[in-house]
Amino acid sequence: MSRAEAAEPAEAPEPSSRIKFSSPRQIPIVGVVTEDEEVQGAFKSMDLNRVIKLFEETGKDDLEERQLKSVKKLVQCYQNGFPLRDLAQIFKILNLCAEKIKTQPHFIEPAYNIIKLCGLPFLKKKASDEITYAEDTANSIGLLGDLMKIQNSELRIQICKCIIDFYHAEPPKKHITGYQQASSSYKIKMAEVGGLAKTMIQSLELLENQLVEKLWVLKALQHLSTSEVNCTLMVKAQAASGICAHLNDPDPSGQLLFRSSEILWNLLEKSSKEEIIQQLSNLKCLLALKEVFKNLFIRGVSHYDRQLRNDILVITTIISQNPGAPMIESGFTRDLILFATFNEVKSQNPLVKGLKLSNSYEDFELKKLLFNIIVILCKDLSTIQLLIDGKVILALFTYVKRPEKHKILEWSAAQYEELQLHAIATLSSVAPFLIDEYMFYKGNAQVLEFLVWCDNEDSFFTHGNSFHGAGGRGNKFAQMRYSLRLLRAMVYLENDTINKDLCENGAIQQLIGIFKNTISKYNDKEEAILLEIQSDILLILSGLCEYHIPGKEIFGTGGVDIILHVMKTDPKKLQSGLGYNVLLYSTLDSIWCCILGCYPSEDYFLEKEGIFLLLDLLALNQKKFCNLILGIMVEFCDNPKTAAHVNAWRGKKDQTAASLLIKLWRKEEKELGVKRDKYGRIVDTKKPLFTSFQEEQKIIPLPANCPTIAVMDVAENIRAKIYAVLGKLDFENLPGLSAEDFVTLCIIHRYLDFKIQATHKQRELANKSWETFLARTSNAKTLKKAKRLQEKAIESSRYGERPPNAVFHRTDIKGLNATVPSGGVVTVESTPARLVGGPLADTDIALKKLPIRGGALQKVKAVKTVDEPKKSDPT
């Protein structure tokens, strides 16, 4: 039995059929029904307009009896379903019945019977009826939700049953000649168009204390929420918050919680997730979720209870992604942290006293979900103190241990392995926020000790079935990978205390040893995970050595050897997509951080032909590596021994390093769109280094802390680095160059001169401006010409059309032949006394509303108040 069937509300027994058979043996009769027989059969002749007119009459003694009789006849006539063509009139009669129920309760039964027939499939005479009567059908079905306002339990339940029948339609009892059953999805679609889901959600507000009706409405909504259109309508009616706020309402059957959670799930899956999260991110909803989860966690014993508990936790996890959700204010965060850690850290809290998780699938999933929500909660800095109080770091570190033999575990081996990996992954997210706690529990020492076990050859069988265990079946690579991720996260903080502690615990030597062991363990099956492990080791070493000279010395020759090993990788593997590109990036970063600046390591790198390997990588002509490699080359060239190695290198076809660098320069300029002739010579002598991008680039104002475009040009393209490397080689006695190479070399040699050239340009512009100023002051014709140009420029900058009734103020003085702007000093004369009336004038003049006139304000005898002008009025 499914969850839905087990939790179905108890239905009232159906009334027994009034049809009786004279013989116990029923023989089906097959025949052709004529139109005359149809009239006398299922669809008897009935004037629906006459019924409507009868309901609209008033004042007659036997009117109620006649109305009831007419509706009874209607029900008998349409006992096999309503034709689409009659639906509008039938629902009008239903609505008239509903209006009479409040004062005439006898109309409840006719309305009930009509609604019951709505559960049968609608009938169509023509194939086009579904389209022709679509609007009438949608409006009629939408009316069902409005009928929920009638305060009658049986009627409300029947409406819900009718809606549920839309999704479980039964065939008509008889086949009506000339009619076909409407498609099974027709009612569902018309319910969407008619907005039935929205009115059903609104009806929940009327059923605060009617549990039975509420359960039926939730069951109907559960069916309606399988549609995206209905879910959108429900969200607009605030369905999520309305349903969630009542999750913890009393319900002995448990159906309210089950159906409500199913509806919430459907809303999350089929409508705007962001809108749902916003609706649920309030104190009332979170308090309801907290109480429901707490009750299920502590008292839930059945398989169904545990499933529902996990569903509630997933919904809570989705809500917690919203920083504005009051998770802490509701107390939910504190409870979740307690439930996540009580198994590992002893707690005196009465909520978890005597509580224990089993190794059932549901409890196992719960544990993983709790780890997951802690990762989300820790992003809110307000949660940090709660994580400290809950001893989350201590609880998670209980999994960062080698498994002890003969120890009885509450989880199976496969479950414990997955939880162990999940806990370490959680530490990678949480520990950077809790540095003091991490150091207090000696986190570095625990991780390094765990890595010793990961690197050992002792027998250990892992299952590797989980997401975190991918690539680690039958070995300890998964544990090693997540432990290294944790160390990488901590080293990236650049915290001196953490990095110093790692170095003092021998992390550098240990990581180099692990890297060497992974080389010996290499196999094609675990190639991807091994490459990730090696990349992380190199990144950790870079972080430990970058600003720490003793760390670089510890890195020493052993570290240089592993870097040289990676640099000798077959270049074809860089395109394999397995992670060799990432490993090479990590390697180049390690050269920069772990070798450069430590002379013994630099010398050893040179002795082992490291520069040759760098130039080999540079010769691959892969743009993503060129910039980084050239940067390393620039730094290495500070070592006087480097130049000899660079000049001694030979590539394919006996290519020299100088030739390679010049070739890269030409390629870079071609990509940047720098103008050169076919011999490589400068075309535009005024802009010898100007790129096509710079020509198209508009002037963009930038804040003072942002680098300018010129600075970014030097940083992003490789020309400056090539210039620096060749400059360290003195631009002379460079072997293996062609005539074109020498032309390009001359341009490279003058690179800085061409970059100062902008300064010369600014000086030329300043000189030209001064000469123009002298010409204006010494020649009247030049002055007048400059004045005309200035006036033309001012006029062209103004708007073409002047607003009506606008007052124009000239900004220049007529007859003045000055072309320089006015100074910063302005002389302001006092307003004449005749305008303000002198010192004894009415002092309240400023408080009065004066009529609007042209020019300055003047004193007037009478003041007439006028309305303020509209905003759109230009005057």
Order of alpha helices (4+ residues) and beta strands (2+ residues): alpha-alpha-alpha-alpha-alpha-alpha-beta-alpha-alpha-alpha-beta-alpha-alpha-alpha-alpha-alpha-alpha-alpha-alpha-alpha-alpha-alpha-alpha-alpha-alpha-alpha-alpha-alpha-alpha-alpha-alpha-alpha-alpha-alpha-alpha-alpha-alpha-alpha-alpha-alpha-alpha-alpha-alpha-alpha-alpha
